[in-house]
Amino acid sequence: MHLAQLLRERRSVHRFEPREVPIDLVMELMDTAVWVPNYHMTQPWRFIISYGEGKHRMAEVVRQLKESNEPDVSKKKDVGQKFYDKIMAIPMIITVIMKEDPNIIVREEDFASTSCIIHNFSLLAWEQGIGINWETYPWLLKETFRTAMGIQPGEKVIGNLHVGYPAMVPKAQPRVPAAERITIVSEA
Ligand SMILES: Cc1cc2nc3c(=O)[nH]c(=O)nc-3n(C[C@H](O)[C@H](O)[C@H](O)COP(=O)(O)O)c2cc1C
């Protein structure tokens, strides 16, 4: 697929087929995705890939968080189970983690580079018929999640990538034409 077509046709995917995504393929795509520009080559990223029964750890944290957030005692168990099942139904989850430099300039540059990896991966995956969605739900910031996943002090979770073969591809949401946001300066 041509790059321009890939860029325009990639969609964020929310519903997946139940089949597994091959881990070897994901490892290979990630190894290409990390070829991003990165100022001073700090390469501050790391990733946790959870799939199969490996998702249980994360699903259990979400169950506990959702149960404790539910004010109606009679609904707690059902709400917790619903979210547990939701996580377990996602074929693969990639948790994207970045080391947070104390210097804000470096930190922002690092965030930019790590975000580029996510988009690179998303495009490489799309080319293979695999969809992703970049999720930033609030529980990524919770200590219970961080502890369960072994996130260290000084590390920021940039998102969870839900990865799988699309069961449904959403319609494209139109973009403002770039020309409307471009100021051309061509004369002195
Ligand atoms: C930084 C970032 C965070 C996002 N967080 C979420 C999220 O928490 N939940 C979600 O459903 N989509 C999330 N998205 C996906 C966007 O909603 C999606 O890209 C947008 O609707 C455009 O759709 P498209 O990617 O299919 O073109 C996120 C995207 C980015 C770049």
The ligand as an SDF file (V2000), in Angstrom:
LIG
                    3D

 31 33  0  0  0  0  0  0  0  0999 V2000
   -3.0290   10.9730   22.3630 C   0  0  0  0  0  0  0  0  0  0  0  0
   -4.2540   10.2210   21.9380 C   0  0  0  0  0  0  0  0  0  0  0  0
   -5.0910    9.6940   22.8930 C   0  0  0  0  0  0  0  0  0  0  0  0
   -6.2390    8.9810   22.5270 C   0  0  0  0  0  0  0  0  0  0  0  0
   -7.0330    8.4390   23.5050 N   0  0  0  0  0  0  0  0  0  0  0  0
   -8.1370    7.7460   23.1580 C   0  0  0  0  0  0  0  0  0  0  0  0
   -8.9470    7.1580   24.1610 C   0  0  0  0  0  0  0  0  0  0  0  0
   -8.6570    7.2340   25.3600 O   0  0  0  0  0  0  0  0  0  0  0  0
  -10.0500    6.4850   23.7650 N   0  0  0  0  0  0  0  0  0  0  0  0
  -10.3850    6.3610   22.4400 C   0  0  0  0  0  0  0  0  0  0  0  0
  -11.4060    5.7400   22.1420 O   0  0  0  0  0  0  0  0  0  0  0  0
   -9.6170    6.8980   21.4610 N   0  0  0  0  0  0  0  0  0  0  0  0
   -8.5040    7.5830   21.7860 C   0  0  0  0  0  0  0  0  0  0  0  0
   -7.7030    8.1150   20.8040 N   0  0  0  0  0  0  0  0  0  0  0  0
   -8.0350    7.8790   19.3740 C   0  0  0  0  0  0  0  0  0  0  0  0
   -8.7630    9.0540   18.7690 C   0  0  0  0  0  0  0  0  0  0  0  0
  -10.0420    9.1470   19.3290 O   0  0  0  0  0  0  0  0  0  0  0  0
   -8.8490    8.8560   17.2390 C   0  0  0  0  0  0  0  0  0  0  0  0
   -7.5620    8.8880   16.7120 O   0  0  0  0  0  0  0  0  0  0  0  0
   -9.6850    9.9340   16.5780 C   0  0  0  0  0  0  0  0  0  0  0  0
  -11.0210    9.7770   16.9230 O   0  0  0  0  0  0  0  0  0  0  0  0
   -9.5700    9.9220   15.0540 C   0  0  0  0  0  0  0  0  0  0  0  0
   -9.9680    8.6820   14.5310 O   0  0  0  0  0  0  0  0  0  0  0  0
   -9.0100    7.8900   13.5190 P   0  0  0  0  0  0  0  0  0  0  0  0
   -7.7390    7.6040   14.2730 O   0  0  0  0  0  0  0  0  0  0  0  0
   -9.7770    6.6370   13.1840 O   0  0  0  0  0  0  0  0  0  0  0  0
   -8.7970    8.7450   12.3270 O   0  0  0  0  0  0  0  0  0  0  0  0
   -6.5590    8.8140   21.1490 C   0  0  0  0  0  0  0  0  0  0  0  0
   -5.6960    9.3550   20.1760 C   0  0  0  0  0  0  0  0  0  0  0  0
   -4.5540   10.0330   20.5620 C   0  0  0  0  0  0  0  0  0  0  0  0
   -3.6370   10.5830   19.5070 C   0  0  0  0  0  0  0  0  0  0  0  0
  1  2  1  0
  2  3  1  0
  2 30  2  0
  3  4  2  0
  4  5  1  0
  4 28  1  0
  5  6  2  0
  6  7  1  0
  6 13  1  0
  7  8  2  0
  7  9  1  0
  9 10  1  0
 10 11  2  0
 10 12  1  0
 12 13  2  0
 13 14  1  0
 14 15  1  0
 14 28  1  0
 15 16  1  0
 16 17  1  0
 16 18  1  0
 18 19  1  0
 18 20  1  0
 20 21  1  0
 20 22  1  0
 22 23  1  0
 23 24  1  0
 24 25  2  0
 24 26  1  0
 24 27  1  0
 28 29  2  0
 29 30  1  0
 30 31  1  0
M  END
$$$$
